[in-house]
Amino acid sequence: MTDKPFIEAQPRALDRFFWGRYFNFTLRRHFSRGYIAGEEHLESVKAAVDGIPTIIVSTHGSWWDAAAAITIAFSRHSLDMDGMMEYRQLSRYRFFSHLGIFSVIREDAKSAMKSLRYAAGRIRGTNRILWMYPQGELIHQDVDRIDCEPGVGILTHLVGPCRILPVAMRYEMLREQLPACWVRFDKPLVIEPSTPIRHVQAICSEALTSVRDVLRADAMSERHQNYETFVRGPLSMEKRFDALLGRRP
């Protein structure tokens, strides 16, 4: 493969502020509601001061995952967070580098290792956060099982002691004109430096499958009780009509 230049993260507070709110606005235009659960787990790693970094491992079943992640990270929680993006995309949309995103070429083992070493160097020995999609590519949200690639295990091996924070995202169209976005964080898992790479890979696969299954069951049953609303979009056509006529929902 032709060697391509590596794109480093160049985070800027103003860019994170602007794009966090821009993607929040985008979600509000395209979704009826955004529901989120398990934020106490995100708050716990955000507040940690023990020098142990956190790797957020996320399901990746939709283009909208990045918009939801940026909204949650920079608009809702003001995280000091990095992320990885495929080189072809980041080279076209360079502004993402100012959010703390750097490039990776999965198909090139040498380039992928360079990205993982760079990621490890940015978070090792700190309480910083890295958001990644360990499936490596977009895969339908309803696959039987979520399988992570070895990269997440290699990364933890390079980082040393770290936390893994699983999060699942889901999109449903049920009772509203626009779809709903569902997000659920699970409890963080501590990974020791001695944990084998394949074991970390299996741990992440199991954790993501588990939190995805809980989220899917909640979304399909419309269980909102344990979820907060982080996005409020426009009312559907019939609800606007009912409101116009003064009808109760």
N, C-alpha and C positions, 0 to 999 in steps of 0.2 A: 504494500500500500504506500502511496506517496506520503512522505512525511509532511504533516501540516503543522503550522505554528500553534502552540498552546495558548489558550485565552485564559488569563488569570482573573480571579475575582478582584474587583476594585470597588468595594462597597462605599456608598456615600449616604449619609443620613437623610439628606433631602430627597434623593431618589427613592429610598425605601419608603419615606413618608408619602411621596407623590404616587408611586405605583401601587402601594398598598391600598390607598384610597381609590385609585382608578379601577383596580380590579374588584374592589368592594362595590363600586358603582356599577361595573359590568355585571356582576352577579345579581344585583338588585334589578337590573333591566331584564335578565333572561331567566330568572328563577322566581317562583312564587314564594318560597321560603327556603332558608338554610337552617338545618337543625344540627346541633353539636352536643356531644356528651363526652365525659371523661376529661374535661379541661383541667380538673384538679391535678391530673398526672402531668400535664404540660406545665402547670404552674409550679409543681414541685421541682421539676428539673430546671425551670427558669430561675427559681430562687436559690438553687444549690450554690454553695461556695466552697466545695471540697476539691476543686481542681479536676473533677472527672467529667469529661465531655459526654454529650448525648447525641446519638445518631437516631433521628426519626426515620423509621422505615415505613413506607406508605404503599398501599395498594395503588395500582395504576391502570384504571379501566376506562379513562376518558380524558379527552383534551382539557376538560375543565378542572382536572386535578391541580394543575399549576396555578390557575386563577384562585381556587379555594385556598391552596397552601399559602400563596402570597398575601391574600386577604387576612387569613388567620395569623400569619407570622408577623406582618408589618403593620396592618391596620388595627387588628384586635389585641395583639400582645406585644408589639414593639420588640421582637426578638433580635438578638445578635446571632444571625443564622446565615450559613452558607448553603449552596446547593450545586448540583451538577446538571449540565445540559449537553445534549448531543452537539458535537462541534458544528455540524451543518446548520443547525438551528441558531446556535449562539453567534456564529459568524454573520448571520443575516440580521439578527436582532441584538446588536451589541449592548443595548441599554441594559439588558439583563445582568451584564457583568457588574453594573453599579448597584445591584441588589445583593451582591455577594455570590454570584453564580459563575462557575468556571467550566471549562469544556472537558469533554471526554469522548473518545472514539472507541466504542465497545468492540468493534470488529478488529481492531489493531491491538494485540496484546501488549506491546511495548508502550503504546500511547495510553492504554487503559491503566497500566501500572504507574505511569507518570502521574496521571490524574489522582489515583488512589494515594500515592505518596504525598502529593501536594495537599490533598484533603486532610490526611493524617497530620501533616505538619501544621496546618492551620488550627486544629482543634486539640491536639495532644497536650495534656497537662493543664487544660483550661476548663471552664464551664460553658464553653461555646457549644453551639448546636449545628449539626449538619442534617439537612433534609434530603433523603435519597429514595429512589424507586428501585428496590433490589430485584424486581422482576426483570428489569433491564429494557423493557419495551411495553407498549400498550397491549394489554391482554384483557379480554372481556371480563366484566365484573362478576359474572356468574360461572366462571370455570369451577370445576369440582374442587380443585385444590390450588392454592397459590404456591408456586415454586420459585424460590429466590435463587439467583445466580451466585457463584462463589465470591463475587466482588465484595459483598458485605462482610464475609468472613475474613477475606484478605485485609480489608480496611480495619477491622477490629484488631487483627494481629499487628498491624502497623501502629495503631493508636495506643495499644496497651489497655489499662483499665478504662471501661466506658459503660455507658448505659444504652440500651436499645429501647426506644419508645415506639411501639406499634400504633399505627393509625390506619383506619379504613375509610374510604370515601365511596359514596353511592349516589345514584341519580334515579329518581322515580317519577313516573307520570301516572297519577291516580285521580284525585278529585278536583284538580286545578287545571286551568288552561295552560299554565306553564309548569315545567317540572320542578321537583323539590330536590335540594342537595342535602345529603345526610353525611355527617362526619362523626366518627367515634374513636377516641384515644383509649388505649388499654394501659395497664400499669407498666412502669418501666422495668426492664430486666437488666441486672448487672452482669456484665461479661468480664471474666478474668482473663489476663494475658495468656494463661496456659490453655484456654479453651481452643480445641482444634478448629481449623477453618471450616471443615465440613459440618462440625457440630453447631457452630454459629449459624451456618447456612440453614441447617435443619430447624434450629430454634426459631429463626426469623420466619421460615415458611410456616411452621406450626402456629406461631403467634399471630401472623397476619391472617391465616385461614380462620383461626378462632374468632378474632375480632370482626372479621368480615362477615362470618356467619351470624354473629349476634346482631350486627348492624342490619344485615339483610332481613332477619326475622322481625326486628323492630320496625323497619321501613314497610315491609309487606303487611304487617299487622297494624300499621299506623299508630304505634305506641310512642307518644310524644312526651310522656310524663317525666322522664329523666333527661330530657334534652332542652337546651336553651336555644332560642332563636338568634342566629347571628346574621341572618339576611332576611329582610322583609321586602318582597317584590310587589308588583302591581296586583290588584284584585282581578280575578277572572271576570269574563264578560257578564255572566249571570249574576255574580255578586255585586258588580257595579249597577246592574239593572235593578236588583232588589233594593240596593241602597237608594237609588233614585226614587223608587216608589215607597220608600220608608218601610219596607218589609224586614222582619227579623230573620236572621240566618237560620 
